[in-house]
Amino acid sequence: MKNKVALSVRFPQDLYERLKAVAEQNWRSLNAEILAAIEDHIRRNTKEKEA
């Protein structure tokens, strides 16, 4: 896992189920869906949105 960090995160069961469902709808793995959601959140809440 070059240039990657493993991180253990605890999710409430209902949020986990919702994330899993969204990942399936988007044809993504759960990991890819979580990364996409975090990237989107950061983009919308930082100066990256102005670029």
PQR file of N, CA, C, O and H, with PARSE charges and radii, in Angstrom:
ATOM      1  N   MET A   1       0.840  -1.191   0.000 -0.4000 1.5000
ATOM      2  CA  MET A   1       0.000   0.000   0.000 -0.0000 2.0000
ATOM      3  C   MET A   1       0.878   1.246   0.000  0.5500 1.7000
ATOM      4  O   MET A   1       0.984   1.942   1.010 -0.5500 1.4000
ATOM      5  N   LYS A   2       1.487   1.511  -1.106 -0.4000 1.5000
ATOM      6  CA  LYS A   2       2.368   2.662  -1.235 -0.0000 2.0000
ATOM      7  C   LYS A   2       1.567   3.957  -1.208  0.5500 1.7000
ATOM      8  O   LYS A   2       0.557   4.083  -1.900 -0.5500 1.4000
ATOM      9  H   LYS A   2       1.400   0.946  -1.926  0.4000 1.0000
ATOM     10  N   ASN A   3       2.019   4.918  -0.408 -0.4000 1.5000
ATOM     11  CA  ASN A   3       1.377   6.228  -0.291 -0.0000 2.0000
ATOM     12  C   ASN A   3      -0.061   6.148   0.195  0.5500 1.7000
ATOM     13  O   ASN A   3      -0.879   7.004  -0.143 -0.5500 1.4000
ATOM     14  H   ASN A   3       2.840   4.816   0.154  0.4000 1.0000
ATOM     15  N   LYS A   4      -0.372   5.143   0.974 -0.4000 1.5000
ATOM     16  CA  LYS A   4      -1.714   5.016   1.535 -0.0000 2.0000
ATOM     17  C   LYS A   4      -1.579   4.761   3.018  0.5500 1.7000
ATOM     18  O   LYS A   4      -0.594   4.179   3.472 -0.5500 1.4000
ATOM     19  H   LYS A   4       0.293   4.448   1.248  0.4000 1.0000
ATOM     20  N   VAL A   5      -2.566   5.194   3.766 -0.4000 1.5000
ATOM     21  CA  VAL A   5      -2.594   5.000   5.205 -0.0000 2.0000
ATOM     22  C   VAL A   5      -3.824   4.189   5.552  0.5500 1.7000
ATOM     23  O   VAL A   5      -4.926   4.514   5.111 -0.5500 1.4000
ATOM     24  H   VAL A   5      -3.366   5.667   3.397  0.4000 1.0000
ATOM     25  N   ALA A   6      -3.653   3.154   6.323 -0.4000 1.5000
ATOM     26  CA  ALA A   6      -4.797   2.364   6.786 -0.0000 2.0000
ATOM     27  C   ALA A   6      -5.369   3.057   8.015  0.5500 1.7000
ATOM     28  O   ALA A   6      -4.632   3.488   8.902 -0.5500 1.4000
ATOM     29  H   ALA A   6      -2.757   2.891   6.681  0.4000 1.0000
ATOM     30  N   LEU A   7      -6.680   3.157   8.053 -0.4000 1.5000
ATOM     31  CA  LEU A   7      -7.348   3.847   9.151 -0.0000 2.0000
ATOM     32  C   LEU A   7      -8.569   3.056   9.568  0.5500 1.7000
ATOM     33  O   LEU A   7      -9.397   2.681   8.738 -0.5500 1.4000
ATOM     34  H   LEU A   7      -7.279   2.808   7.333  0.4000 1.0000
ATOM     35  N   SER A   8      -8.670   2.811  10.836 -0.4000 1.5000
ATOM     36  CA  SER A   8      -9.836   2.098  11.352 -0.0000 2.0000
ATOM     37  C   SER A   8     -10.831   3.131  11.877  0.5500 1.7000
ATOM     38  O   SER A   8     -10.488   3.967  12.712 -0.5500 1.4000
ATOM     39  H   SER A   8      -7.998   3.115  11.510  0.4000 1.0000
ATOM     40  N   VAL A   9     -12.051   3.066  11.385 -0.4000 1.5000
ATOM     41  CA  VAL A   9     -13.087   4.020  11.766 -0.0000 2.0000
ATOM     42  C   VAL A   9     -14.329   3.261  12.199  0.5500 1.7000
ATOM     43  O   VAL A   9     -14.707   2.274  11.567 -0.5500 1.4000
ATOM     44  H   VAL A   9     -12.330   2.387  10.707  0.4000 1.0000
ATOM     45  N   ARG A  10     -14.959   3.707  13.261 -0.4000 1.5000
ATOM     46  CA  ARG A  10     -16.197   3.089  13.721 -0.0000 2.0000
ATOM     47  C   ARG A  10     -17.383   3.922  13.231  0.5500 1.7000
ATOM     48  O   ARG A  10     -17.415   5.140  13.405 -0.5500 1.4000
ATOM     49  H   ARG A  10     -14.652   4.509  13.774  0.4000 1.0000
ATOM     50  N   PHE A  11     -18.355   3.248  12.617 -0.4000 1.5000
ATOM     51  CA  PHE A  11     -19.559   3.904  12.112 -0.0000 2.0000
ATOM     52  C   PHE A  11     -20.768   3.388  12.879  0.5500 1.7000
ATOM     53  O   PHE A  11     -20.815   2.215  13.252 -0.5500 1.4000
ATOM     54  H   PHE A  11     -18.329   2.259  12.475  0.4000 1.0000
ATOM     55  N   PRO A  12     -21.740   4.252  13.115 -0.5600 1.5000
ATOM     56  CA  PRO A  12     -23.013   3.736  13.627  0.2800 2.0000
ATOM     57  C   PRO A  12     -23.595   2.779  12.577  0.5500 1.7000
ATOM     58  O   PRO A  12     -23.413   2.992  11.379 -0.5500 1.4000
ATOM     59  N   GLN A  13     -24.283   1.745  13.015 -0.4000 1.5000
ATOM     60  CA  GLN A  13     -24.805   0.717  12.111 -0.0000 2.0000
ATOM     61  C   GLN A  13     -25.666   1.318  10.997  0.5500 1.7000
ATOM     62  O   GLN A  13     -25.548   0.913   9.841 -0.5500 1.4000
ATOM     63  H   GLN A  13     -24.432   1.571  13.989  0.4000 1.0000
ATOM     64  N   ASP A  14     -26.529   2.278  11.335 -0.4000 1.5000
ATOM     65  CA  ASP A  14     -27.417   2.857  10.316 -0.0000 2.0000
ATOM     66  C   ASP A  14     -26.639   3.635   9.257  0.5500 1.7000
ATOM     67  O   ASP A  14     -26.988   3.580   8.077 -0.5500 1.4000
ATOM     68  H   ASP A  14     -26.625   2.607  12.275  0.4000 1.0000
ATOM     69  N   LEU A  15     -25.602   4.351   9.652 -0.4000 1.5000
ATOM     70  CA  LEU A  15     -24.784   5.082   8.679 -0.0000 2.0000
ATOM     71  C   LEU A  15     -24.019   4.108   7.797  0.5500 1.7000
ATOM     72  O   LEU A  15     -23.900   4.324   6.591 -0.5500 1.4000
ATOM     73  H   LEU A  15     -25.319   4.396  10.611  0.4000 1.0000
ATOM     74  N   TYR A  16     -23.504   3.048   8.385 -0.4000 1.5000
ATOM     75  CA  TYR A  16     -22.816   2.012   7.613 -0.0000 2.0000
ATOM     76  C   TYR A  16     -23.731   1.437   6.544  0.5500 1.7000
ATOM     77  O   TYR A  16     -23.322   1.285   5.393 -0.5500 1.4000
ATOM     78  H   TYR A  16     -23.600   2.873   9.365  0.4000 1.0000
ATOM     79  N   GLU A  17     -24.963   1.119   6.914 -0.4000 1.5000
ATOM     80  CA  GLU A  17     -25.921   0.548   5.956 -0.0000 2.0000
ATOM     81  C   GLU A  17     -26.237   1.540   4.844  0.5500 1.7000
ATOM     82  O   GLU A  17     -26.349   1.154   3.680 -0.5500 1.4000
ATOM     83  H   GLU A  17     -25.294   1.243   7.849  0.4000 1.0000
ATOM     84  N   ARG A  18     -26.382   2.810   5.195 -0.4000 1.5000
ATOM     85  CA  ARG A  18     -26.666   3.832   4.186 -0.0000 2.0000
ATOM     86  C   ARG A  18     -25.487   4.008   3.232  0.5500 1.7000
ATOM     87  O   ARG A  18     -25.676   4.112   2.020 -0.5500 1.4000
ATOM     88  H   ARG A  18     -26.292   3.123   6.140  0.4000 1.0000
ATOM     89  N   LEU A  19     -24.271   4.041   3.779 -0.4000 1.5000
ATOM     90  CA  LEU A  19     -23.082   4.149   2.933 -0.0000 2.0000
ATOM     91  C   LEU A  19     -22.960   2.955   1.997  0.5500 1.7000
ATOM     92  O   LEU A  19     -22.639   3.107   0.818 -0.5500 1.4000
ATOM     93  H   LEU A  19     -24.117   3.957   4.764  0.4000 1.0000
ATOM     94  N   LYS A  20     -23.213   1.785   2.524 -0.4000 1.5000
ATOM     95  CA  LYS A  20     -23.133   0.567   1.729 -0.0000 2.0000
ATOM     96  C   LYS A  20     -24.135   0.614   0.569  0.5500 1.7000
ATOM     97  O   LYS A  20     -23.802   0.231  -0.553 -0.5500 1.4000
ATOM     98  H   LYS A  20     -23.473   1.661   3.482  0.4000 1.0000
ATOM     99  N   ALA A  21     -25.349   1.077   0.836 -0.4000 1.5000
ATOM    100  CA  ALA A  21     -26.376   1.169  -0.201 -0.0000 2.0000
ATOM    101  C   ALA A  21     -25.984   2.180  -1.276  0.5500 1.7000
ATOM    102  O   ALA A  21     -26.167   1.923  -2.466 -0.5500 1.4000
ATOM    103  H   ALA A  21     -25.619   1.388   1.747  0.4000 1.0000
ATOM    104  N   VAL A  22     -25.449   3.320  -0.867 -0.4000 1.5000
ATOM    105  CA  VAL A  22     -25.027   4.340  -1.833 -0.0000 2.0000
ATOM    106  C   VAL A  22     -23.861   3.818  -2.672  0.5500 1.7000
ATOM    107  O   VAL A  22     -23.811   4.052  -3.880 -0.5500 1.4000
ATOM    108  H   VAL A  22     -25.300   3.529   0.100  0.4000 1.0000
ATOM    109  N   ALA A  23     -22.935   3.119  -2.040 -0.4000 1.5000
ATOM    110  CA  ALA A  23     -21.804   2.547  -2.784 -0.0000 2.0000
ATOM    111  C   ALA A  23     -22.302   1.584  -3.850  0.5500 1.7000
ATOM    112  O   ALA A  23     -21.811   1.606  -4.979 -0.5500 1.4000
ATOM    113  H   ALA A  23     -22.976   2.929  -1.059  0.4000 1.0000
ATOM    114  N   GLU A  24     -23.256   0.752  -3.512 -0.4000 1.5000
ATOM    115  CA  GLU A  24     -23.813  -0.192  -4.485 -0.0000 2.0000
ATOM    116  C   GLU A  24     -24.497   0.541  -5.636  0.5500 1.7000
ATOM    117  O   GLU A  24     -24.359   0.144  -6.793 -0.5500 1.4000
ATOM    118  H   GLU A  24     -23.654   0.734  -2.595  0.4000 1.0000
ATOM    119  N   GLN A  25     -25.224   1.597  -5.329 -0.4000 1.5000
ATOM    120  CA  GLN A  25     -25.898   2.382  -6.371 -0.0000 2.0000
ATOM    121  C   GLN A  25     -24.889   3.022  -7.317  0.5500 1.7000
ATOM    122  O   GLN A  25     -25.155   3.169  -8.510 -0.5500 1.4000
ATOM    123  H   GLN A  25     -25.336   1.920  -4.389  0.4000 1.0000
ATOM    124  N   ASN A  26     -23.743   3.399  -6.786 -0.4000 1.5000
ATOM    125  CA  ASN A  26     -22.701   4.060  -7.582 -0.0000 2.0000
ATOM    126  C   ASN A  26     -21.675   3.084  -8.143  0.5500 1.7000
ATOM    127  O   ASN A  26     -20.667   3.504  -8.711 -0.5500 1.4000
ATOM    128  H   ASN A  26     -23.527   3.280  -5.817  0.4000 1.0000
ATOM    129  N   TRP A  27     -21.921   1.790  -7.991 -0.4000 1.5000
ATOM    130  CA  TRP A  27     -21.014   0.749  -8.483 -0.0000 2.0000
ATOM    131  C   TRP A  27     -19.601   0.953  -7.956  0.5500 1.7000
ATOM    132  O   TRP A  27     -18.626   0.807  -8.693 -0.5500 1.4000
ATOM    133  H   TRP A  27     -22.740   1.449  -7.529  0.4000 1.0000
ATOM    134  N   ARG A  28     -19.498   1.290  -6.671 -0.4000 1.5000
ATOM    135  CA  ARG A  28     -18.206   1.495  -6.021 -0.0000 2.0000
ATOM    136  C   ARG A  28     -18.071   0.553  -4.838  0.5500 1.7000
ATOM    137  O   ARG A  28     -19.060   0.056  -4.299 -0.5500 1.4000
ATOM    138  H   ARG A  28     -20.290   1.408  -6.072  0.4000 1.0000
ATOM    139  N   SER A  29     -16.830   0.321  -4.448 -0.4000 1.5000
ATOM    140  CA  SER A  29     -16.601  -0.383  -3.190 -0.0000 2.0000
ATOM    141  C   SER A  29     -16.966   0.573  -2.054  0.5500 1.7000
ATOM    142  O   SER A  29     -17.058   1.784  -2.254 -0.5500 1.4000
ATOM    143  H   SER A  29     -16.027   0.725  -4.885  0.4000 1.0000
ATOM    144  N   LEU A  30     -17.167   0.024  -0.888 -0.4000 1.5000
ATOM    145  CA  LEU A  30     -17.468   0.869   0.273 -0.0000 2.0000
ATOM    146  C   LEU A  30     -16.317   1.838   0.518  0.5500 1.7000
ATOM    147  O   LEU A  30     -16.545   3.013   0.802 -0.5500 1.4000
ATOM    148  H   LEU A  30     -17.092  -0.960  -0.726  0.4000 1.0000
ATOM    149  N   ASN A  31     -15.085   1.354   0.410 -0.4000 1.5000
ATOM    150  CA  ASN A  31     -13.918   2.204   0.594 -0.0000 2.0000
ATOM    151  C   ASN A  31     -13.906   3.357  -0.412  0.5500 1.7000
ATOM    152  O   ASN A  31     -13.673   4.505  -0.034 -0.5500 1.4000
ATOM    153  H   ASN A  31     -14.899   0.399   0.180  0.4000 1.0000
ATOM    154  N   ALA A  32     -14.152   3.061  -1.678 -0.4000 1.5000
ATOM    155  CA  ALA A  32     -14.154   4.097  -2.715 -0.0000 2.0000
ATOM    156  C   ALA A  32     -15.268   5.113  -2.468  0.5500 1.7000
ATOM    157  O   ALA A  32     -15.077   6.307  -2.699 -0.5500 1.4000
ATOM    158  H   ALA A  32     -14.341   2.128  -1.985  0.4000 1.0000
ATOM    159  N   GLU A  33     -16.413   4.656  -2.007 -0.4000 1.5000
ATOM    160  CA  GLU A  33     -17.529   5.564  -1.724 -0.0000 2.0000
ATOM    161  C   GLU A  33     -17.200   6.498  -0.567  0.5500 1.7000
ATOM    162  O   GLU A  33     -17.509   7.689  -0.617 -0.5500 1.4000
ATOM    163  H   GLU A  33     -16.568   3.686  -1.819  0.4000 1.0000
ATOM    164  N   ILE A  34     -16.577   5.959   0.468 -0.4000 1.5000
ATOM    165  CA  ILE A  34     -16.185   6.785   1.618 -0.0000 2.0000
ATOM    166  C   ILE A  34     -15.156   7.822   1.180  0.5500 1.7000
ATOM    167  O   ILE A  34     -15.256   8.988   1.561 -0.5500 1.4000
ATOM    168  H   ILE A  34     -16.326   4.992   0.508  0.4000 1.0000
ATOM    169  N   LEU A  35     -14.173   7.415   0.388 -0.4000 1.5000
ATOM    170  CA  LEU A  35     -13.173   8.371  -0.099 -0.0000 2.0000
ATOM    171  C   LEU A  35     -13.815   9.457  -0.955  0.5500 1.7000
ATOM    172  O   LEU A  35     -13.476  10.632  -0.815 -0.5500 1.4000
ATOM    173  H   LEU A  35     -14.091   6.468   0.079  0.4000 1.0000
ATOM    174  N   ALA A  36     -14.735   9.083  -1.838 -0.4000 1.5000
ATOM    175  CA  ALA A  36     -15.423  10.062  -2.686 -0.0000 2.0000
ATOM    176  C   ALA A  36     -16.220  11.047  -1.832  0.5500 1.7000
ATOM    177  O   ALA A  36     -16.223  12.246  -2.110 -0.5500 1.4000
ATOM    178  H   ALA A  36     -15.010   8.128  -1.952  0.4000 1.0000
ATOM    179  N   ALA A  37     -16.889  10.553  -0.808 -0.4000 1.5000
ATOM    180  CA  ALA A  37     -17.689  11.415   0.068 -0.0000 2.0000
ATOM    181  C   ALA A  37     -16.794  12.388   0.828  0.5500 1.7000
ATOM    182  O   ALA A  37     -17.121  13.568   0.955 -0.5500 1.4000
ATOM    183  H   ALA A  37     -16.887   9.579  -0.582  0.4000 1.0000
ATOM    184  N   ILE A  38     -15.675  11.898   1.330 -0.4000 1.5000
ATOM    185  CA  ILE A  38     -14.755  12.769   2.061 -0.0000 2.0000
ATOM    186  C   ILE A  38     -14.152  13.807   1.129  0.5500 1.7000
ATOM    187  O   ILE A  38     -14.078  14.984   1.482 -0.5500 1.4000
ATOM    188  H   ILE A  38     -15.409  10.939   1.227  0.4000 1.0000
ATOM    189  N   GLU A  39     -13.721  13.390  -0.050 -0.4000 1.5000
ATOM    190  CA  GLU A  39     -13.154  14.336  -1.020 -0.0000 2.0000
ATOM    191  C   GLU A  39     -14.167  15.409  -1.401  0.5500 1.7000
ATOM    192  O   GLU A  39     -13.816  16.585  -1.497 -0.5500 1.4000
ATOM    193  H   GLU A  39     -13.781  12.433  -0.336  0.4000 1.0000
ATOM    194  N   ASP A  40     -15.425  15.014  -1.621 -0.4000 1.5000
ATOM    195  CA  ASP A  40     -16.480  15.967  -1.962 -0.0000 2.0000
ATOM    196  C   ASP A  40     -16.701  16.950  -0.815  0.5500 1.7000
ATOM    197  O   ASP A  40     -16.831  18.153  -1.041 -0.5500 1.4000
ATOM    198  H   ASP A  40     -15.710  14.059  -1.544  0.4000 1.0000
ATOM    199  N   HIS A  41     -16.743  16.447   0.388 -0.4000 1.5000
ATOM    200  CA  HIS A  41     -16.944  17.307   1.560 -0.0000 2.0000
ATOM    201  C   HIS A  41     -15.806  18.320   1.687  0.5500 1.7000
ATOM    202  O   HIS A  41     -16.047  19.507   1.907 -0.5500 1.4000
ATOM    203  H   HIS A  41     -16.637  15.469   0.571  0.4000 1.0000
ATOM    204  N   ILE A  42     -14.579  17.852   1.549 -0.4000 1.5000
ATOM    205  CA  ILE A  42     -13.425  18.753   1.660 -0.0000 2.0000
ATOM    206  C   ILE A  42     -13.442  19.785   0.541  0.5500 1.7000
ATOM    207  O   ILE A  42     -13.176  20.963   0.782 -0.5500 1.4000
ATOM    208  H   ILE A  42     -14.383  16.888   1.371  0.4000 1.0000
ATOM    209  N   ARG A  43     -13.750  19.359  -0.673 -0.4000 1.5000
ATOM    210  CA  ARG A  43     -13.804  20.279  -1.818 -0.0000 2.0000
ATOM    211  C   ARG A  43     -14.838  21.384  -1.576  0.5500 1.7000
ATOM    212  O   ARG A  43     -14.590  22.550  -1.884 -0.5500 1.4000
ATOM    213  H   ARG A  43     -13.966  18.403  -0.869  0.4000 1.0000
ATOM    214  N   ARG A  44     -15.999  21.010  -1.021 -0.4000 1.5000
ATOM    215  CA  ARG A  44     -17.055  21.999  -0.798 -0.0000 2.0000
ATOM    216  C   ARG A  44     -16.785  22.889   0.412  0.5500 1.7000
ATOM    217  O   ARG A  44     -17.420  23.932   0.566 -0.5500 1.4000
ATOM    218  H   ARG A  44     -16.200  20.063  -0.770  0.4000 1.0000
ATOM    219  N   ASN A  45     -15.864  22.493   1.257 -0.4000 1.5000
ATOM    220  CA  ASN A  45     -15.614  23.252   2.490 -0.0000 2.0000
ATOM    221  C   ASN A  45     -14.225  23.831   2.586  0.5500 1.7000
ATOM    222  O   ASN A  45     -13.780  24.185   3.677 -0.5500 1.4000
ATOM    223  H   ASN A  45     -15.348  21.646   1.132  0.4000 1.0000
ATOM    224  N   THR A  46     -13.521  23.938   1.459 -0.4000 1.5000
ATOM    225  CA  THR A  46     -12.198  24.550   1.419 -0.0000 2.0000
ATOM    226  C   THR A  46     -12.089  25.440   0.210  0.5500 1.7000
ATOM    227  O   THR A  46     -13.026  25.551  -0.580 -0.5500 1.4000
ATOM    228  H   THR A  46     -13.883  23.651   0.572  0.4000 1.0000
ATOM    229  N   LYS A  47     -10.964  26.064   0.067 -0.4000 1.5000
ATOM    230  CA  LYS A  47     -10.740  26.950  -1.071 -0.0000 2.0000
ATOM    231  C   LYS A  47     -10.671  26.213  -2.399  0.5500 1.7000
ATOM    232  O   LYS A  47     -10.688  26.843  -3.456 -0.5500 1.4000
ATOM    233  H   LYS A  47     -10.202  25.974   0.709  0.4000 1.0000
ATOM    234  N   GLU A  48     -10.591  24.856  -2.359 -0.4000 1.5000
ATOM    235  CA  GLU A  48     -10.574  24.099  -3.611 -0.0000 2.0000
ATOM    236  C   GLU A  48     -11.820  24.391  -4.440  0.5500 1.7000
ATOM    237  O   GLU A  48     -11.773  24.311  -5.668 -0.5500 1.4000
ATOM    238  H   GLU A  48     -10.577  24.344  -1.501  0.4000 1.0000
ATOM    239  N   LYS A  49     -12.923  24.723  -3.797 -0.4000 1.5000
ATOM    240  CA  LYS A  49     -14.157  24.974  -4.531 -0.0000 2.0000
ATOM    241  C   LYS A  49     -14.062  26.244  -5.374  0.5500 1.7000
ATOM    242  O   LYS A  49     -14.829  26.414  -6.321 -0.5500 1.4000
ATOM    243  H   LYS A  49     -12.962  24.788  -2.799  0.4000 1.0000
ATOM    244  N   GLU A  50     -13.143  27.125  -5.046 -0.4000 1.5000
ATOM    245  CA  GLU A  50     -12.961  28.369  -5.803 -0.0000 2.0000
ATOM    246  C   GLU A  50     -12.088  28.178  -7.029  0.5500 1.7000
ATOM    247  O   GLU A  50     -12.077  29.030  -7.918 -0.5500 1.4000
ATOM    248  H   GLU A  50     -12.519  26.987  -4.277  0.4000 1.0000
ATOM    249  N   ALA A  51     -11.362  27.081  -7.092 -0.4000 1.5000
ATOM    250  CA  ALA A  51     -10.437  26.832  -8.220 -0.0000 2.0000
ATOM    251  C   ALA A  51     -11.164  26.431  -9.471  0.5500 1.7000
ATOM    252  O   ALA A  51     -10.534  26.188 -10.501 -0.5500 1.4000
ATOM    253  H   ALA A  51     -11.372  26.389  -6.370  0.4000 1.0000
TER
END
